[in-house]
Amino acid sequence: MLAICATGVMITNQMTEIDARIPVMDELDAEITRLLQADARQSNRELARQLGVAPSTCLERVRALTRRGVIRGYHADIDLKALNRGVQALIGVQVRPLRRSVIDAFKDSVSQLPEVLTVFVVAGGDDFLLHVAVPDLDHLHAFLLDRLSKRGEIVSFRTSVIYQRVHNTILTRLPDRPGQQP
């Protein structure tokens, strides 16, 4: 069985479950996502002009990318210092026992803490990596003592203070296989 998606790419029923979840993107879709990452506030008309396509084509492509979950939203990049969060840290956390209920409860609980920006569930020496932002080192120390060390499921944690952060704001699709073009 063959199907044609919104971008005109043929998809067969021989795709694996993982392949079916990967949004198919052609060169125009990739360029739309690149340009929107650079400036999500630009008008559809300006975006279409940069792409060299009709505004109606551009609008339909953006809507299709949104429906397919490629574009998940538009966000403002706020300076954390303006929110009194001048110190950032990564905290590696180990929990025990390693059961789904413990992992899910910990993840859900710490993600609600105002100091926590991101919770990563990871493999390796740690079970979680928390990205936190606080006003200063005293607040970081208080967070570690008052919020984390009191939790019974935590067997250890270690903290790395972030001095600088370089963030790639414009991402492109990587190739499926090493050495292959995207």
C-alpha positions in Angstrom: 0.0 0.0 0.0 1.3 3.5 -0.9 0.3 6.8 0.5 1.2 10.3 -0.4 1.9 12.7 2.5 1.3 16.5 2.4 4.8 17.0 0.9 4.2 14.6 -1.9 6.6 12.0 -0.6 5.5 8.4 -1.1 5.3 6.2 2.1 5.0 2.5 1.9 3.6 0.1 4.5 7.0 -1.5 4.8 8.2 1.3 7.2 9.1 0.2 10.7 7.2 1.6 13.7 10.1 4.0 14.4 10.3 5.1 10.7 6.5 5.9 10.7 7.0 8.4 13.6 9.8 10.3 11.9 8.2 13.2 10.1 9.2 13.2 6.4 10.7 16.5 5.4 11.8 17.6 1.9 14.1 20.5 1.1 11.4 23.1 1.3 10.2 21.8 4.7 13.8 21.9 6.0 14.3 25.4 4.7 11.0 26.6 6.3 12.1 25.1 9.7 15.6 26.7 9.4 14.1 30.2 8.6 11.5 30.0 11.4 14.2 29.0 13.9 16.1 32.1 12.9 13.1 34.4 13.1 9.7 32.9 14.1 8.1 36.4 14.1 8.4 37.0 10.4 5.2 37.1 8.4 4.1 34.4 6.1 4.5 36.7 3.1 8.2 37.4 4.1 8.8 33.7 4.7 7.4 32.9 1.2 9.5 35.6 -0.4 12.7 34.1 1.1 11.7 30.6 0.0 10.7 31.8 -3.5 7.2 30.2 -3.3 3.6 31.5 -3.2 2.4 32.7 0.2 -0.5 30.1 0.0 2.1 27.3 -0.6 4.2 28.6 2.3 1.2 28.8 4.6 0.0 25.3 3.8 3.5 23.9 4.3 3.8 25.6 7.7 0.3 24.3 8.7 1.3 20.8 7.6 4.5 20.9 9.6 2.5 22.0 12.6 -0.1 19.3 12.2 2.6 16.6 11.8 4.3 17.8 15.0 7.5 19.1 13.4 6.7 22.6 14.5 5.6 22.3 18.1 5.3 26.0 19.0 6.9 29.4 19.0 8.7 30.7 22.0 10.4 33.8 23.3 14.0 33.4 24.4 14.1 35.2 27.8 17.4 36.1 29.6 17.4 34.0 32.8 19.2 36.9 34.6 16.1 39.0 34.0 14.1 36.3 35.9 16.6 36.4 38.8 18.2 33.1 37.7 21.8 34.1 37.2 23.3 30.8 38.3 22.7 27.6 36.4 23.8 24.1 37.2 23.5 20.5 36.0 22.8 18.0 38.8 23.3 14.3 38.2 21.0 12.2 40.4 20.9 8.5 41.2 17.7 7.1 42.6 16.9 3.7 44.2 15.1 1.4 43.8 15.2 1.5 40.0 11.5 0.9 39.4 9.2 2.6 37.0 7.0 3.9 39.8 10.1 5.5 41.5 11.4 7.0 38.3 8.0 8.4 37.2 7.2 9.8 40.6 10.7 11.5 40.9 10.5 12.9 37.3 7.0 14.3 37.9 7.9 15.8 41.3 11.1 17.5 40.4 9.8 18.9 37.1 7.3 20.9 39.2 10.0 22.6 41.3 10.4 26.3 40.2 14.2 26.1 40.1 14.2 23.2 37.6 14.3 24.1 33.9 14.7 20.6 32.4 14.6 17.0 33.6 16.5 14.5 31.6 16.1 10.7 32.2 19.5 9.3 31.3 21.5 6.1 31.0 25.0 5.7 32.5 26.2 6.6 36.0 23.2 8.8 36.8 19.5 8.2 36.4 18.6 11.8 35.9 20.2 15.1 34.9 18.5 18.2 36.2 19.1 21.6 34.7 18.4 24.2 37.3 18.6 28.0 37.4 18.7 30.0 40.7 19.6 33.5 41.8 23.0 32.7 43.3 25.2 30.0 44.8 23.5 30.3 48.2 20.2 29.4 46.6 21.8 26.5 44.7 23.2 25.2 48.0 19.8 25.6 49.7 18.1 23.8 46.7 20.5 20.9 47.1 20.0 20.6 50.9 16.3 21.5 51.2 14.9 20.0 48.0 17.1 17.1 47.0 18.9 15.7 50.0 15.7 15.2 51.9 14.2 12.9 49.3 14.4 9.2 50.3 14.8 7.8 46.8 17.9 9.8 46.1 21.1 7.8 46.9 23.5 10.4 45.5 23.8 13.6 43.5 26.6 15.7 42.1 26.5 19.2 40.9 28.3 21.0 38.1 27.9 24.8 37.9 27.5 26.2 34.4 29.9 29.1 33.7 28.9 29.6 30.1 26.4 28.2 27.7 26.6 28.1 23.9 23.3 27.1 22.3 22.8 26.2 18.7 19.5 27.9 17.9 19.1 26.7 14.3 19.0 22.9 13.9 18.9 21.0 10.7 18.0 17.4 10.0 20.9 14.9 10.3 21.4 12.1 7.9 19.8 8.7 8.7 23.2 6.9 8.3 26.8 8.2 8.9 28.3 9.6 5.7 24.9 10.0 4.0 23.5 13.4 3.1 20.3 14.5 5.0 
